[in-house]
């Protein structure tokens, strides 16, 4: 069997999943990692050591980002995996297609409409494949919702209510690092909500046509800290006395801390990137509270909210239809309103069955008109993104096969998801509804 050849550009934390999958033995019979590329030589060296010593794999050639074309020429990959900073996804994705490679892109596909058009035009010109890694589709709980909706259990969907909560650990982390600048990430309505908007597009089997949104920075940032009487400001946590008493400060310790230290802190000297900036510092221009209304092509409506400073992490989604209401409530991490401490299970590592306790059960509930509620269970997922990462990797490196749920996501899915967030950002700036067609008219 001929192995597919993969090169990867962008060796930050998210790249570990793909590097490990291709070098630790899991997919060695199907794929080969033939090159790594990054702007930071220290991060490249970190992964070189990890590949050889921990994963027991032969050395993989490394290249500076300025040598991307050279890497493609010398390593001859079939597919390029793009895990760089969000605003450069299109740079490497388009160039890879121009150099006759297929692309696997981390979400979000890109951060604005202009870059979406660049990807669409390059794909049309080259005919290459472009996959976007929407791993939440593969989480068993989300796949089960898709199955039920495909069976039209609710009848025709009229509206969706979707609330997503990020806690004061995970949510705060977006305000410590490069995501805090909208130019880099598109804000949380692009970087994070791209997952959520894609789920709704996929669940409804439709796409957005009009968006209205409001949002603001209400909790993080210096101005909000001062309003709450926080005065011990610092630029970053490392070496700061003020940070020692700040529960929001990123403190390097434990297994995760070692990973952050070796990958980021030890390599600051190469690019100046600081991983532990203060969430109450200056320079944050993304929102932490957002509300979005979306109309879809099938005429369904969605109310979506995202809060990045909740005491626990999870989501609630409800579908109203002509036959009844389907709803699901899931806590990923933290202390629930009824006092259930979920932190021991780790973010997105395991699911906990609440059935025999007094807190909300993570079953899917359907309430048909004038009938008792029906309960639907699902396979418990283990691993990142509710068990979605493992299943996604199988699709990427073994092939999707015959999947009636159509979980593999392409460029159209990436565009529809990103442009929901892009339209929401524009609506926040202008105070008006935004038609998706406006963003792609050229």
ZALUMVEX-362602 format. One line per field, with one value per residue (C-alpha): residue number from 1; residue in three letters; z, x, y. Coordinates in nm, 4 decimals. Layout:
N
seq <- [NUM / ...]
type <- [ala / ...]
z <- [Z / ...]
x <- [X / ...]
y <- [Y / ...]
***
This chain:
442
seq <- [1 / 2 / 3 / 4 / 5 / 6 / 7 / 8 / 9 / 10 / 11 / 12 / 13 / 14 / 15 / 16 / 17 / 18 / 19 / 20 / 21 / 22 / 23 / 24 / 25 / 26 / 27 / 28 / 29 / 30 / 31 / 32 / 33 / 34 / 35 / 36 / 37 / 38 / 39 / 40 / 41 / 42 / 43 / 44 / 45 / 46 / 47 / 48 / 49 / 50 / 51 / 52 / 53 / 54 / 55 / 56 / 57 / 58 / 59 / 60 / 61 / 62 / 63 / 64 / 65 / 66 / 67 / 68 / 69 / 70 / 71 / 72 / 73 / 74 / 75 / 76 / 77 / 78 / 79 / 80 / 81 / 82 / 83 / 84 / 85 / 86 / 87 / 88 / 89 / 90 / 91 / 92 / 93 / 94 / 95 / 96 / 97 / 98 / 99 / 100 / 101 / 102 / 103 / 104 / 105 / 106 / 107 / 108 / 109 / 110 / 111 / 112 / 113 / 114 / 115 / 116 / 117 / 118 / 119 / 120 / 121 / 122 / 123 / 124 / 125 / 126 / 127 / 128 / 129 / 130 / 131 / 132 / 133 / 134 / 135 / 136 / 137 / 138 / 139 / 140 / 141 / 142 / 143 / 144 / 145 / 146 / 147 / 148 / 149 / 150 / 151 / 152 / 153 / 154 / 155 / 156 / 157 / 158 / 159 / 160 / 161 / 162 / 163 / 164 / 165 / 166 / 167 / 168 / 169 / 170 / 171 / 172 / 173 / 174 / 175 / 176 / 177 / 178 / 179 / 180 / 181 / 182 / 183 / 184 / 185 / 186 / 187 / 188 / 189 / 190 / 191 / 192 / 193 / 194 / 195 / 196 / 197 / 198 / 199 / 200 / 201 / 202 / 203 / 204 / 205 / 206 / 207 / 208 / 209 / 210 / 211 / 212 / 213 / 214 / 215 / 216 / 217 / 218 / 219 / 220 / 221 / 222 / 223 / 224 / 225 / 226 / 227 / 228 / 229 / 230 / 231 / 232 / 233 / 234 / 235 / 236 / 237 / 238 / 239 / 240 / 241 / 242 / 243 / 244 / 245 / 246 / 247 / 248 / 249 / 250 / 251 / 252 / 253 / 254 / 255 / 256 / 257 / 258 / 259 / 260 / 261 / 262 / 263 / 264 / 265 / 266 / 267 / 268 / 269 / 270 / 271 / 272 / 273 / 274 / 275 / 276 / 277 / 278 / 279 / 280 / 281 / 282 / 283 / 284 / 285 / 286 / 287 / 288 / 289 / 290 / 291 / 292 / 293 / 294 / 295 / 296 / 297 / 298 / 299 / 300 / 301 / 302 / 303 / 304 / 305 / 306 / 307 / 308 / 309 / 310 / 311 / 312 / 313 / 314 / 315 / 316 / 317 / 318 / 319 / 320 / 321 / 322 / 323 / 324 / 325 / 326 / 327 / 328 / 329 / 330 / 331 / 332 / 333 / 334 / 335 / 336 / 337 / 338 / 339 / 340 / 341 / 342 / 343 / 344 / 345 / 346 / 347 / 348 / 349 / 350 / 351 / 352 / 353 / 354 / 355 / 356 / 357 / 358 / 359 / 360 / 361 / 362 / 363 / 364 / 365 / 366 / 367 / 368 / 369 / 370 / 371 / 372 / 373 / 374 / 375 / 376 / 377 / 378 / 379 / 380 / 381 / 382 / 383 / 384 / 385 / 386 / 387 / 388 / 389 / 390 / 391 / 392 / 393 / 394 / 395 / 396 / 397 / 398 / 399 / 400 / 401 / 402 / 403 / 404 / 405 / 406 / 407 / 408 / 409 / 410 / 411 / 412 / 413 / 414 / 415 / 416 / 417 / 418 / 419 / 420 / 421 / 422 / 423 / 424 / 425 / 426 / 427 / 428 / 429 / 430 / 431 / 432 / 433 / 434 / 435 / 436 / 437 / 438 / 439 / 440 / 441 / 442]
type <- [unk / unk / unk / unk / unk / unk / unk / unk / unk / unk / unk / unk / unk / unk / unk / unk / unk / unk / unk / unk / unk / unk / unk / unk / unk / unk / unk / unk / unk / unk / unk / unk / unk / unk / unk / unk / unk / unk / unk / unk / unk / unk / unk / unk / unk / unk / unk / unk / unk / unk / unk / unk / unk / unk / unk / unk / unk / unk / unk / unk / unk / unk / unk / unk / unk / unk / unk / unk / unk / unk / unk / unk / unk / unk / unk / unk / unk / unk / unk / unk / unk / unk / unk / unk / unk / unk / unk / unk / unk / unk / unk / unk / unk / unk / unk / unk / unk / unk / unk / unk / unk / unk / unk / unk / unk / unk / unk / unk / unk / unk / unk / unk / unk / unk / unk / unk / unk / unk / unk / unk / unk / unk / unk / unk / unk / unk / unk / unk / unk / unk / unk / unk / unk / unk / unk / unk / unk / unk / unk / unk / unk / unk / unk / unk / unk / unk / unk / unk / unk / unk / unk / unk / unk / unk / unk / unk / unk / unk / unk / unk / unk / unk / unk / unk / unk / unk / unk / unk / unk / unk / unk / unk / unk / unk / unk / unk / unk / unk / unk / unk / unk / unk / unk / unk / unk / unk / unk / unk / unk / unk / unk / unk / unk / unk / unk / unk / unk / unk / unk / unk / unk / unk / unk / unk / unk / unk / unk / unk / unk / unk / unk / unk / unk / unk / unk / unk / unk / unk / unk / unk / unk / unk / unk / unk / unk / unk / unk / unk / unk / unk / unk / unk / unk / unk / unk / unk / unk / unk / unk / unk / unk / unk / unk / unk / unk / unk / unk / unk / unk / unk / unk / unk / unk / unk / unk / unk / unk / unk / unk / unk / unk / unk / unk / unk / unk / unk / unk / unk / unk / unk / unk / unk / unk / unk / unk / unk / unk / unk / unk / unk / unk / unk / unk / unk / unk / unk / unk / unk / unk / unk / unk / unk / unk / unk / unk / unk / unk / unk / unk / unk / unk / unk / unk / unk / unk / unk / unk / unk / unk / unk / unk / unk / unk / unk / unk / unk / unk / unk / unk / unk / unk / unk / unk / unk / unk / unk / unk / unk / unk / unk / unk / unk / unk / unk / unk / unk / unk / unk / unk / unk / unk / unk / unk / unk / unk / unk / unk / unk / unk / unk / unk / unk / unk / unk / unk / unk / unk / unk / unk / unk / unk / unk / unk / unk / unk / unk / unk / unk / unk / unk / unk / unk / unk / unk / unk / unk / unk / unk / unk / unk / unk / unk / unk / unk / unk / unk / unk / unk / unk / unk / unk / unk / unk / unk / unk / unk / unk / unk / unk / unk / unk / unk / unk / unk / unk / unk / unk / unk / unk / unk / unk / unk / unk / unk / unk / unk / unk / unk / unk / unk / unk / unk / unk / unk / unk / unk / unk / unk / unk / unk / unk / unk / unk / unk / unk / unk / unk / unk / unk / unk / unk / unk]
z <- [0.0000 / -0.0947 / 0.2016 / 0.1660 / 0.2374 / 0.4726 / 0.5555 / 0.8383 / 0.8749 / 1.2146 / 1.5093 / 1.7983 / 2.0514 / 1.8132 / 1.5762 / 1.8370 / 1.7569 / 1.3911 / 1.4522 / 1.7138 / 1.4955 / 1.2052 / 1.4007 / 1.7102 / 1.5199 / 1.5039 / 1.1339 / 1.0256 / 0.7853 / 0.6080 / 0.6208 / 0.6582 / 0.8018 / 0.5642 / 0.6711 / 0.9400 / 0.8911 / 1.1342 / 1.1933 / 1.5266 / 1.5114 / 1.8814 / 1.8367 / 1.5389 / 1.7525 / 2.0312 / 1.7985 / 1.6445 / 1.9895 / 2.0712 / 1.7424 / 1.7874 / 2.1618 / 2.2639 / 1.9460 / 1.8359 / 1.4794 / 1.2406 / 1.2121 / 1.0081 / 0.8000 / 0.9287 / 0.7450 / 0.8310 / 0.7134 / 0.4518 / 0.3044 / 0.2565 / -0.1209 / -0.0703 / 0.1736 / -0.0819 / -0.3546 / -0.1493 / 0.0616 / -0.2097 / 0.0196 / -0.1133 / 0.1549 / 0.3653 / 0.7171 / 0.8145 / 1.1897 / 1.1872 / 1.3420 / 1.1988 / 0.9837 / 0.7830 / 0.7134 / 0.3668 / 0.2876 / 0.3259 / 0.2148 / -0.1148 / -0.1805 / -0.1091 / -0.3648 / -0.6197 / -0.5648 / -0.6414 / -0.2819 / -0.1081 / 0.2177 / 0.5673 / 0.7533 / 1.1217 / 1.1999 / 1.1388 / 0.7693 / 0.7730 / 0.9413 / 0.6880 / 0.3618 / 0.1455 / 0.2560 / 0.2033 / -0.1553 / -0.2023 / -0.0882 / -0.3010 / -0.6106 / -0.5653 / -0.5106 / -0.8229 / -1.0249 / -0.9023 / -0.8384 / -0.5188 / -0.2135 / 0.0893 / 0.4207 / 0.7326 / 1.0658 / 1.2396 / 1.5080 / 1.7101 / 1.4342 / 1.5304 / 1.9017 / 1.9568 / 2.1316 / 1.8397 / 1.5840 / 1.7692 / 1.7443 / 1.3706 / 1.3392 / 1.5202 / 1.3196 / 0.9936 / 1.1026 / 1.1296 / 1.4879 / 1.5406 / 1.2081 / 1.0369 / 1.2498 / 1.3141 / 1.5569 / 1.7490 / 2.0829 / 2.1370 / 2.4424 / 2.4800 / 2.8000 / 2.8247 / 3.1795 / 3.3561 / 3.2631 / 2.8990 / 2.8151 / 2.9812 / 2.7816 / 2.4621 / 2.6291 / 2.7274 / 2.3813 / 2.0154 / 1.9950 / 2.1949 / 1.8725 / 1.6240 / 1.3338 / 1.4271 / 1.5144 / 1.3877 / 1.7524 / 1.9294 / 1.6816 / 1.4194 / 1.6072 / 1.8607 / 1.7310 / 1.3939 / 1.5691 / 1.6872 / 1.3664 / 1.1725 / 1.4032 / 1.3404 / 0.9630 / 0.9732 / 1.2102 / 1.0014 / 0.6695 / 0.5681 / 0.5517 / 0.6859 / 0.4773 / 0.7214 / 1.0537 / 1.3232 / 1.6303 / 1.9373 / 2.1443 / 2.3721 / 2.5989 / 2.9348 / 3.1706 / 3.0592 / 2.9728 / 3.1832 / 3.1767 / 3.3103 / 3.5744 / 3.6989 / 3.7242 / 3.9568 / 4.1674 / 4.0304 / 4.0435 / 4.0458 / 3.6728 / 3.4948 / 3.1350 / 3.1810 / 3.4604 / 3.4497 / 3.7100 / 3.8268 / 4.1972 / 4.1096 / 3.9138 / 4.2083 / 4.3652 / 4.0386 / 3.9748 / 3.6053 / 3.5671 / 3.3679 / 3.6020 / 3.4593 / 3.6577 / 3.6228 / 3.3024 / 3.0974 / 3.2385 / 3.1230 / 2.7738 / 2.7675 / 2.9022 / 2.6529 / 2.3517 / 2.4172 / 2.7108 / 2.6204 / 2.2636 / 2.3180 / 2.2187 / 1.8569 / 1.7915 / 2.1119 / 2.1486 / 2.5092 / 2.6021 / 2.9496 / 2.8971 / 3.1510 / 3.0720 / 3.2355 / 3.0297 / 2.7390 / 2.3732 / 2.3855 / 2.1038 / 2.0946 / 2.2683 / 2.5657 / 2.5496 / 2.2199 / 2.1025 / 1.7427 / 1.5452 / 1.2224 / 0.9505 / 0.7446 / 0.3878 / 0.5129 / 0.7016 / 1.0482 / 1.3007 / 1.5606 / 1.8789 / 1.9792 / 2.2820 / 2.3860 / 2.7238 / 2.7859 / 3.1661 / 3.3046 / 3.6277 / 3.4373 / 3.0762 / 2.8536 / 2.6208 / 2.5793 / 2.2428 / 2.1793 / 1.8524 / 1.8209 / 1.5443 / 1.4123 / 1.6089 / 1.9326 / 2.0970 / 2.1123 / 2.3726 / 2.5082 / 2.7957 / 2.8510 / 3.1023 / 2.9852 / 3.2904 / 3.6177 / 3.9015 / 3.7889 / 3.9311 / 4.1536 / 4.2925 / 4.0848 / 4.0570 / 3.7097 / 3.7101 / 3.7940 / 3.4543 / 3.2580 / 2.9732 / 2.6992 / 2.8311 / 2.9600 / 2.9921 / 3.3246 / 3.3569 / 3.5835 / 3.5620 / 3.9197 / 4.0628 / 4.0976 / 3.8319 / 3.4660 / 3.2801 / 2.9548 / 2.7564 / 2.4556 / 2.5417 / 2.2930 / 2.4066 / 2.1522 / 2.1700 / 2.4241 / 2.4928 / 2.7648 / 2.6952 / 2.5201 / 2.6234 / 2.3773 / 2.4826 / 2.2848 / 2.2928 / 2.5428 / 2.3761 / 2.5223 / 2.4172 / 2.2854 / 2.1721 / 2.3279 / 2.1522 / 1.8190 / 1.7689 / 1.7459 / 1.4948 / 1.2933 / 1.2649 / 1.1366 / 0.8641 / 0.7710 / 0.7602 / 0.6885 / 0.4736 / 0.5515 / 0.3856 / 0.3602 / 0.6279 / 0.6118 / 0.8585 / 0.6209 / 0.8978 / 0.6692 / 0.6083 / 0.2938 / 0.1793 / 0.1513 / 0.5153 / 0.6159 / 0.4284 / 0.5682 / 0.9223 / 0.8963 / 0.7215 / 0.9975 / 1.2376 / 0.9867 / 0.9289 / 1.3063 / 1.3501 / 1.0782 / 1.2363 / 1.5736 / 1.4080 / 1.2001 / 1.4091 / 1.1102 / 0.9801 / 0.7290 / 0.4369 / 0.3702 / -0.0045 / 0.0584 / 0.1782 / -0.1278 / -0.4023 / -0.5687]
x <- [0.0000 / 0.1320 / 0.1437 / 0.0098 / 0.2695 / 0.1884 / 0.3672 / 0.2573 / 0.2932 / 0.2457 / 0.3928 / 0.1962 / -0.0030 / -0.2789 / -0.0323 / 0.0540 / -0.2592 / -0.1596 / 0.2136 / 0.1528 / -0.1045 / 0.1392 / 0.4542 / 0.3602 / 0.2404 / -0.1360 / -0.1442 / 0.2102 / 0.0832 / -0.1379 / 0.0453 / 0.3917 / 0.4921 / 0.7596 / 0.8126 / 0.7490 / 0.7442 / 0.7227 / 0.8493 / 1.0020 / 1.3078 / 1.2743 / 0.9281 / 1.0532 / 1.3372 / 1.0917 / 0.8859 / 1.1976 / 1.3006 / 0.9501 / 0.9174 / 1.2496 / 1.2605 / 0.8961 / 0.7311 / 1.0345 / 1.0114 / 1.2941 / 1.3811 / 1.1438 / 1.2942 / 1.2153 / 1.1887 / 1.1394 / 0.8084 / 0.9957 / 1.1048 / 0.7530 / 0.7910 / 1.1226 / 0.9636 / 0.6968 / 0.9575 / 1.1938 / 0.9454 / 0.6804 / 0.3767 / 0.0378 / -0.1368 / -0.0405 / -0.1855 / -0.2279 / -0.2232 / -0.0761 / -0.2223 / -0.5739 / -0.5038 / -0.2409 / -0.4457 / -0.5306 / -0.1668 / -0.0426 / -0.3660 / -0.3758 / -0.0040 / -0.0254 / -0.3055 / -0.1060 / 0.1808 / -0.0506 / -0.1186 / -0.4464 / -0.5099 / -0.6275 / -0.6964 / -0.7598 / -1.0705 / -1.1506 / -1.0761 / -0.9795 / -1.0848 / -1.2570 / -1.4507 / -1.1563 / -0.9531 / -1.2552 / -1.2748 / -0.9029 / -0.9436 / -1.2542 / -1.0913 / -0.7707 / -0.9611 / -1.1679 / -0.8541 / -0.6517 / -0.9194 / -0.7465 / -0.9251 / -0.9657 / -1.0769 / -1.1662 / -1.1322 / -1.4664 / -1.4023 / -1.7157 / -1.9234 / -1.7611 / -1.8468 / -2.1022 / -2.3455 / -2.3497 / -2.3696 / -2.6728 / -2.8493 / -2.7788 / -2.9301 / -3.2476 / -3.2941 / -3.2402 / -3.5263 / -3.7375 / -3.8264 / -3.9135 / -4.0889 / -3.9846 / -3.7363 / -3.8619 / -3.5992 / -3.2840 / -3.1627 / -2.7919 / -2.5947 / -2.2225 / -2.0303 / -1.6514 / -1.5195 / -1.2680 / -0.9876 / -1.0490 / -1.2385 / -0.9784 / -0.7025 / -0.8208 / -0.7417 / -0.3855 / -0.2523 / -0.2664 / -0.6420 / -0.6941 / -0.6291 / -0.9164 / -0.6749 / -0.5209 / -0.8305 / -1.1397 / -1.2502 / -1.4367 / -1.7249 / -1.4850 / -1.2180 / -1.4399 / -1.7963 / -1.6939 / -1.7386 / -2.0851 / -2.2074 / -2.0853 / -2.2752 / -2.5990 / -2.5409 / -2.4775 / -2.7634 / -3.0115 / -2.8589 / -2.8820 / -2.6710 / -2.6933 / -2.8395 / -2.8692 / -2.7063 / -2.7569 / -2.5350 / -2.4356 / -2.1244 / -1.8762 / -1.5753 / -1.7510 / -1.5346 / -1.1706 / -0.9418 / -0.7990 / -1.1053 / -1.3357 / -1.0804 / -1.0569 / -1.4362 / -1.4284 / -1.1474 / -0.8648 / -0.5480 / -0.2564 / -0.1824 / 0.0986 / 0.1888 / 0.2446 / 0.2353 / 0.5944 / 0.8077 / 0.5254 / 0.4466 / 0.1025 / 0.0236 / 0.0932 / -0.2432 / -0.4373 / -0.6502 / -0.6603 / -0.2812 / -0.1333 / 0.1028 / 0.3412 / 0.3254 / 0.2301 / 0.2326 / 0.0543 / 0.2870 / 0.5930 / 0.4450 / 0.3787 / 0.7242 / 0.9119 / 0.7017 / 0.6457 / 0.8308 / 1.1695 / 1.1334 / 1.0224 / 1.3668 / 1.2993 / 0.9756 / 0.8844 / 0.5505 / 0.4260 / 0.1842 / 0.0937 / -0.0278 / -0.2664 / -0.6356 / -0.6764 / -0.4088 / -0.4199 / -0.4470 / -0.7493 / -0.9928 / -1.2149 / -1.5499 / -1.6194 / -2.0020 / -2.1850 / -2.5422 / -2.6204 / -2.9416 / -2.9237 / -3.1771 / -3.1071 / -3.1892 / -3.4576 / -3.6143 / -3.5188 / -3.4023 / -3.1266 / -3.0553 / -2.6915 / -2.5021 / -2.1398 / -1.9965 / -1.6215 / -1.6163 / -1.8621 / -1.7970 / -1.8364 / -1.8064 / -2.0675 / -2.3574 / -2.7318 / -2.9024 / -3.2767 / -3.4612 / -3.8234 / -4.0228 / -4.3685 / -4.3866 / -4.2177 / -3.8883 / -3.5523 / -3.3026 / -2.9633 / -2.7594 / -2.4002 / -2.1367 / -1.7803 / -1.5950 / -1.6401 / -1.8893 / -2.2500 / -2.5224 / -2.6239 / -2.2755 / -2.1439 / -1.7678 / -1.6646 / -1.3065 / -1.1611 / -1.2655 / -1.0694 / -1.1869 / -1.3424 / -1.1757 / -1.4681 / -1.8400 / -2.0156 / -2.3530 / -2.5727 / -2.8728 / -2.8488 / -2.7829 / -2.9776 / -2.8083 / -2.9074 / -2.8686 / -2.6698 / -2.9340 / -3.1090 / -3.4716 / -3.7574 / -4.0891 / -4.3600 / -4.6846 / -4.9272 / -4.7062 / -4.4550 / -4.0907 / -3.8702 / -3.5074 / -3.2294 / -2.8850 / -2.5621 / -2.2222 / -1.9891 / -1.6948 / -1.3444 / -1.0733 / -1.0550 / -1.3712 / -1.6061 / -1.4422 / -1.4467 / -1.0694 / -1.0111 / -1.2915 / -1.1788 / -0.8260 / -0.9652 / -1.1513 / -0.8462 / -0.5879 / -0.7946 / -1.0693 / -1.4249 / -1.5910 / -1.9700 / -2.0878 / -2.4625 / -2.4089 / -2.1631 / -1.9281 / -1.6309 / -1.6287 / -1.5104 / -1.4470 / -1.8176 / -1.8689 / -1.5668 / -1.6997 / -2.0535 / -1.9233 / -1.6646 / -1.8967 / -2.1564 / -1.8939 / -1.7632 / -2.1167 / -2.1724 / -1.8532 / -1.9673 / -2.3113 / -2.1568 / -1.9523 / -2.2345 / -2.5425 / -2.7287 / -2.8236 / -2.5783 / -2.6684 / -2.4124 / -2.4434 / -2.2965 / -1.9723 / -1.9196 / -2.0735 / -1.7380]
y <- [0.0000 / 0.3449 / 0.5791 / 0.9313 / 1.1953 / 1.4843 / 1.8075 / 2.0371 / 2.4128 / 2.5779 / 2.3856 / 2.5353 / 2.3372 / 2.2319 / 2.0641 / 1.7996 / 1.5982 / 1.5565 / 1.5103 / 1.2426 / 1.0633 / 1.0322 / 0.9465 / 0.7435 / 0.4379 / 0.4953 / 0.5809 / 0.4920 / 0.2273 / 0.4798 / 0.8101 / 0.9564 / 1.2929 / 1.4208 / 1.7829 / 2.0449 / 2.4213 / 2.7144 / 3.0683 / 2.9600 / 2.7294 / 2.6498 / 2.5003 / 2.3004 / 2.1661 / 2.0783 / 1.8613 / 1.7096 / 1.5870 / 1.4651 / 1.2758 / 1.0973 / 1.0325 / 0.9965 / 0.8682 / 0.6613 / 0.7879 / 0.8763 / 1.2472 / 1.4657 / 1.7505 / 2.0999 / 2.4310 / 2.7966 / 2.9409 / 3.1446 / 2.8087 / 2.6746 / 2.6351 / 2.4600 / 2.2172 / 2.1276 / 2.0855 / 1.8683 / 1.6691 / 1.6191 / 1.5942 / 1.4901 / 1.6961 / 1.9971 / 2.0288 / 2.3968 / 2.4705 / 2.8215 / 3.1353 / 3.1833 / 3.4874 / 3.2962 / 2.9831 / 3.1129 / 3.1980 / 2.8420 / 2.6780 / 2.8667 / 2.8239 / 2.4508 / 2.4142 / 2.6165 / 2.3715 / 2.0770 / 1.9668 / 1.8949 / 2.0820 / 1.9915 / 2.3159 / 2.3670 / 2.5649 / 2.8425 / 2.8124 / 3.1810 / 3.5070 / 3.7344 / 3.7434 / 3.8483 / 3.5477 / 3.3199 / 3.4430 / 3.3763 / 3.0147 / 2.9609 / 3.1060 / 2.9050 / 2.5824 / 2.6465 / 2.7207 / 2.4226 / 2.1610 / 2.0468 / 1.9022 / 2.1295 / 1.9751 / 2.1754 / 1.9934 / 2.0432 / 1.7826 / 1.8636 / 1.6999 / 1.3706 / 1.3859 / 1.1066 / 1.3387 / 1.5825 / 1.3025 / 1.1619 / 1.4973 / 1.4973 / 1.1489 / 1.2500 / 1.5675 / 1.3776 / 1.1528 / 1.4720 / 1.3942 / 1.7621 / 1.8000 / 2.1213 / 2.3164 / 2.6691 / 2.7987 / 2.7084 / 2.8389 / 2.7783 / 2.8930 / 2.8215 / 2.8918 / 2.9123 / 2.9015 / 3.1226 / 2.8834 / 2.7969 / 3.1156 / 3.3344 / 3.1677 / 3.3358 / 3.6693 / 3.5671 / 3.4829 / 3.5860 / 3.5302 / 3.8525 / 4.0514 / 4.0343 / 4.0747 / 3.7398 / 3.5373 / 3.7175 / 3.7282 / 3.4504 / 3.4770 / 3.3425 / 3.1481 / 2.9694 / 3.0047 / 2.8615 / 2.5230 / 2.6164 / 2.7774 / 2.4755 / 2.2417 / 2.4305 / 2.4428 / 2.0677 / 1.9845 / 2.1843 / 2.0787 / 2.4446 / 2.7588 / 3.1159 / 3.3978 / 3.6890 / 3.7767 / 4.0392 / 4.0602 / 4.2568 / 4.2078 / 4.3797 / 4.3375 / 4.3421 / 4.1342 / 4.1139 / 4.4065 / 4.6886 / 4.9125 / 4.6401 / 4.5420 / 4.8992 / 4.9205 / 4.6197 / 4.7636 / 4.5475 / 4.7569 / 4.5105 / 4.5209 / 4.3385 / 4.2683 / 3.8953 / 3.6406 / 3.5138 / 3.6891 / 3.9164 / 3.9548 / 4.0902 / 3.7746 / 3.5472 / 3.6327 / 3.6532 / 3.3413 / 3.4360 / 3.4314 / 3.1438 / 2.9641 / 2.7071 / 2.3862 / 2.0217 / 1.8195 / 2.0856 / 2.3484 / 2.1544 / 2.1335 / 2.5106 / 2.5874 / 2.3707 / 2.4674 / 2.8389 / 2.9920 / 2.8449 / 2.9720 / 3.3312 / 3.4507 / 3.3564 / 3.5440 / 3.7311 / 3.5538 / 3.5674 / 3.2930 / 3.4256 / 3.7820 / 3.9340 / 3.9005 / 4.2412 / 4.4114 / 4.6533 / 4.5624 / 4.3304 / 4.4091 / 4.0994 / 4.0579 / 3.8314 / 3.8493 / 3.8031 / 3.7522 / 3.6565 / 3.6083 / 3.4073 / 3.3334 / 3.0218 / 2.9316 / 2.6900 / 2.9859 / 2.8560 / 3.1165 / 3.0860 / 3.2783 / 3.2182 / 3.3465 / 3.3045 / 3.4019 / 3.3663 / 3.4075 / 3.1510 / 2.9560 / 2.6278 / 2.5197 / 2.3614 / 2.4243 / 2.4020 / 2.3624 / 2.3463 / 2.2869 / 2.3994 / 2.2332 / 2.1652 / 1.8368 / 1.9359 / 2.0372 / 1.8590 / 1.9782 / 1.8888 / 2.0310 / 1.9287 / 2.0383 / 1.9842 / 2.1087 / 2.2914 / 2.3099 / 2.2906 / 2.5148 / 2.2225 / 2.1747 / 1.8853 / 1.9267 / 1.8076 / 1.9367 / 1.5946 / 1.4651 / 1.7241 / 1.9410 / 1.7279 / 1.4123 / 1.2093 / 1.2484 / 1.1975 / 1.0298 / 1.2407 / 1.0069 / 0.8832 / 1.2284 / 1.5489 / 1.7521 / 1.7759 / 1.4473 / 1.4633 / 1.2783 / 1.4189 / 1.4930 / 1.5208 / 1.6631 / 1.5931 / 1.7903 / 1.6400 / 1.3373 / 1.2380 / 1.3262 / 1.0708 / 1.0198 / 0.9358 / 0.8161 / 0.8110 / 0.6475 / 0.8077 / 0.9779 / 0.9806 / 1.2230 / 1.5762 / 1.7572 / 1.5039 / 1.2111 / 1.3904 / 1.4171 / 1.0416 / 0.9912 / 1.2919 / 1.1514 / 0.8221 / 1.0108 / 1.2161 / 0.9385 / 0.6244 / 0.7754 / 0.8825 / 0.5840 / 0.5717 / 0.8138 / 0.8906 / 1.1764 / 1.3446 / 1.4557 / 1.5243 / 1.9002 / 2.0750 / 2.4268 / 2.5185 / 2.4190 / 2.6254 / 2.9287 / 2.9039 / 2.8760 / 3.1547 / 3.3974 / 3.3651 / 3.4999 / 3.7559 / 3.8850 / 3.8992 / 4.1044 / 4.3441 / 4.3694 / 4.4559 / 4.7328 / 4.8790 / 4.8036 / 4.6583 / 4.3133 / 4.1671 / 3.9439 / 3.6704 / 3.7381 / 4.0864 / 3.9301 / 3.7095 / 3.9235 / 3.9899]
***
